[in-house]
Amino acid sequence: MPNLEKAGTFVLGDRPVKRLGYGAMQLAGPGVFGPPRDRDAALAVLREAVASGVNHIDTSDYYGPHVTNQIIREALHPYPDDLVIVTKIGGRRGADGSWLPAQSAKQLTEAVHDNLRNLGLDVLEVVNMRIMGDGLDPSEGSIEPQLSAVADLQRQGLVGHIGLSNVTSAQFAQARGIASIVCVQNHYNLAHRGDDPLIDQLAREQIPYVPFFPLGGFSPLQSSTLSKVAQRLGVTALQVALAWLLRRAPNVLLIPGTSSVAHLRENLMVAELVLPDDAVSELDGIAG
Ligand SMILES: NC(=O)c1ccc[n+]([C@@H]2O[C@H](COP(=O)([O-])OP(=O)(O)OC[C@H]3O[C@@H](n4cnc5c(N)ncnc54)[C@H](OP(=O)(O)O)[C@@H]3O)[C@@H](O)[C@H]2O)c1
């Protein structure tokens, strides 16, 4: 079993988490909709993650919907003391599995209560306000109404800390005028590096940056450079992609998603994988 401590820890909200975490989105059915094909396998992934030392799990009640949180509860409740569960609100699912915005104060309140009920919690430790933007990437515009609604839920004691997802630097700055922001979760990986300046800013301020789609998401990353480096180091291309993210900045926290215990193990092995400098330079060129 890898020693996750080797990848270091970083404070998320007010508690340290290991930099190698787990993203639970893949635990729902195909298309993140409905129940998984194999519920026992999904439970096993979560239990293996925690047994391996993972203490940061990312989720949302709109995965399934409800299914992923219910599986997390079944697998892990009562939760280990050191586990930080981060959820997100701001979306809902259509009857056909489509991803729809749900950003009104009423919808955000309902989403917080859905998360509390399905996770079996009295308070959500960290809630990311997911802004809709342009699908998987942000677009400019005020996020004041959503942030004020979440800040209100925080004042009611239902939300511990507030994070943001799918935001621009300007939106991050605006949000900080409304509430304390403890993390940002945006689309970023070896081949999708638009957030480099934001990562550097957050690193200076000691605020976690949590890339979603760290492996490329629904179509995992492929590149000849990645494969070449992986072959040289005797590891997989996706392990190299995760190791590069760990190396990118100390505030980058990983939440790779998988529905497979075997893949989970491969991903957690990255805690012990140190990329040589020449490999990092080669990989830096991929997005160029
Ligand atoms: N804020 C947002 O809008 C947003 C959007 C998307 C995701 N997220 C969060 O980010 C987390 C990570 O994103 P993600 O799961 O969508 O994408 P990802 O981590 O980039 O990649 C997941 C994909 O890679 C495959 N995979 C994982 N490990 C592998 C391995 N070792 N070898 C081969 N294939 C592997 C998975 O398939 P298998 O199941 O077969 O392993 C799955 O298809 C999610 O769980 C979710 O919590 C947030």
The ligand as an SDF file (V2000), in Angstrom:
LIG
                    3D

 48 52  0  0  0  0  0  0  0  0999 V2000
  -16.6940   20.7970  -10.4340 N   0  0  0  0  0  0  0  0  0  0  0  0
  -17.0600   20.1790  -11.5340 C   0  0  0  0  0  0  0  0  0  0  0  0
  -17.7670   20.7050  -12.3810 O   0  0  0  0  0  0  0  0  0  0  0  0
  -16.5920   18.7770  -11.7740 C   0  0  0  0  0  0  0  0  0  0  0  0
  -16.7000   18.2250  -13.0600 C   0  0  0  0  0  0  0  0  0  0  0  0
  -16.2210   16.9380  -13.2520 C   0  0  0  0  0  0  0  0  0  0  0  0
  -15.6760   16.2240  -12.1990 C   0  0  0  0  0  0  0  0  0  0  0  0
  -15.6140   16.7790  -10.9490 N   0  0  0  0  0  0  0  0  0  0  0  0
  -14.9800   16.0690   -9.8180 C   0  0  0  0  0  0  0  0  0  0  0  0
  -13.6840   15.6940  -10.2080 O   0  0  0  0  0  0  0  0  0  0  0  0
  -13.4860   14.3060   -9.9920 C   0  0  0  0  0  0  0  0  0  0  0  0
  -12.5320   13.7510  -11.0280 C   0  0  0  0  0  0  0  0  0  0  0  0
  -13.0640   13.9040  -12.3080 O   0  0  0  0  0  0  0  0  0  0  0  0
  -13.5480   12.7030  -13.2300 P   0  0  0  0  0  0  0  0  0  0  0  0
  -13.7150   11.4700  -12.4370 O   0  0  0  0  0  0  0  0  0  0  0  0
  -14.6900   13.1930  -14.0000 O   0  0  0  0  0  0  0  0  0  0  0  0
  -12.3760   12.5890  -14.2710 O   0  0  0  0  0  0  0  0  0  0  0  0
  -10.8670   12.0660  -14.1680 P   0  0  0  0  0  0  0  0  0  0  0  0
  -10.4720   11.8200  -12.7580 O   0  0  0  0  0  0  0  0  0  0  0  0
  -10.0640   12.9810  -14.9840 O   0  0  0  0  0  0  0  0  0  0  0  0
  -10.9450   10.6860  -14.9690 O   0  0  0  0  0  0  0  0  0  0  0  0
  -11.8520    9.6920  -14.6970 C   0  0  0  0  0  0  0  0  0  0  0  0
  -11.8010    8.6930  -15.8400 C   0  0  0  0  0  0  0  0  0  0  0  0
  -10.5260    8.0810  -15.8700 O   0  0  0  0  0  0  0  0  0  0  0  0
  -10.6560    6.6670  -15.7140 C   0  0  0  0  0  0  0  0  0  0  0  0
   -9.5510    6.2380  -14.8350 N   0  0  0  0  0  0  0  0  0  0  0  0
   -9.3220    6.6010  -13.5630 C   0  0  0  0  0  0  0  0  0  0  0  0
   -8.1920    6.0390  -13.1060 N   0  0  0  0  0  0  0  0  0  0  0  0
   -7.6940    5.2880  -14.1170 C   0  0  0  0  0  0  0  0  0  0  0  0
   -6.5660    4.4670  -14.2590 C   0  0  0  0  0  0  0  0  0  0  0  0
   -5.7000    4.3130  -13.2540 N   0  0  0  0  0  0  0  0  0  0  0  0
   -6.3660    3.8400  -15.4450 N   0  0  0  0  0  0  0  0  0  0  0  0
   -7.2160    3.9940  -16.4720 C   0  0  0  0  0  0  0  0  0  0  0  0
   -8.3250    4.7750  -16.4010 N   0  0  0  0  0  0  0  0  0  0  0  0
   -8.5590    5.4180  -15.2320 C   0  0  0  0  0  0  0  0  0  0  0  0
  -11.9940    6.4430  -15.0970 C   0  0  0  0  0  0  0  0  0  0  0  0
  -12.5420    5.1950  -15.5100 O   0  0  0  0  0  0  0  0  0  0  0  0
  -12.6860    3.9570  -14.4920 P   0  0  0  0  0  0  0  0  0  0  0  0
  -13.8960    4.2160  -13.6640 O   0  0  0  0  0  0  0  0  0  0  0  0
  -12.8260    2.7980  -15.4140 O   0  0  0  0  0  0  0  0  0  0  0  0
  -11.4300    3.8980  -13.6880 O   0  0  0  0  0  0  0  0  0  0  0  0
  -12.8080    7.5990  -15.6850 C   0  0  0  0  0  0  0  0  0  0  0  0
  -13.2680    7.2700  -16.9710 O   0  0  0  0  0  0  0  0  0  0  0  0
  -14.8920   13.7150  -10.0620 C   0  0  0  0  0  0  0  0  0  0  0  0
  -14.9690   12.4870   -9.3960 O   0  0  0  0  0  0  0  0  0  0  0  0
  -15.7110   14.7970   -9.4170 C   0  0  0  0  0  0  0  0  0  0  0  0
  -15.6830   14.6230   -8.0060 O   0  0  0  0  0  0  0  0  0  0  0  0
  -16.0500   18.0540  -10.7460 C   0  0  0  0  0  0  0  0  0  0  0  0
  1  2  1  0
  2  3  2  0
  2  4  1  0
  4  5  1  0
  4 48  2  0
  5  6  2  0
  6  7  1  0
  7  8  2  0
  8  9  1  0
  8 48  1  0
  9 10  1  0
  9 46  1  0
 10 11  1  0
 11 12  1  0
 11 44  1  0
 12 13  1  0
 13 14  1  0
 14 15  2  0
 14 16  1  0
 14 17  1  0
 17 18  1  0
 18 19  2  0
 18 20  1  0
 18 21  1  0
 21 22  1  0
 22 23  1  0
 23 24  1  0
 23 42  1  0
 24 25  1  0
 25 26  1  0
 25 36  1  0
 26 27  1  0
 26 35  1  0
 27 28  2  0
 28 29  1  0
 29 30  1  0
 29 35  2  0
 30 31  1  0
 30 32  2  0
 32 33  1  0
 33 34  2  0
 34 35  1  0
 36 37  1  0
 36 42  1  0
 37 38  1  0
 38 39  2  0
 38 40  1  0
 38 41  1  0
 42 43  1  0
 44 45  1  0
 44 46  1  0
 46 47  1  0
M  CHG  2   8   1  16  -1
M  END
$$$$
